[in-house]
């Protein structure tokens, strides 16, 4: 019987925790998405929807994170979600945005109409 080293043990544990590719929709930076997040309050559990623009998609594997930004009462609210968390019930893509950058941190300084991203209708299909 061959002994497993620490790396192999870690990889086998991580592989069981990662969500399958068909569980998550294809999305890219600039898209408006709904993140359905499970919230536990005492002994009750409910699902809360956080809708906003996807600013950044960082990491890979079990460490993959997304940053979503939305505006509430004229204040910007950003939230980071670990994609492989069991608390994420599902993610829906509401609208495809056309972004030319990998990170949209410049949207933090903008307000009004300049905050809007162009819709991905112009034949520029990054994600199908």
Secondary structure, DSSP 8 states (H G I E B T S, - for coil): -----HHHHHHHHHHHHS--TTTS----TT-EEEEEEEEEETTEEEEEEEEEEEEEEE--GGG-EEEEEEEETTEEEEEEEETT-TTEEEEEEEE-B--SSS--GGGGG--GGGG---BTTSS--S--
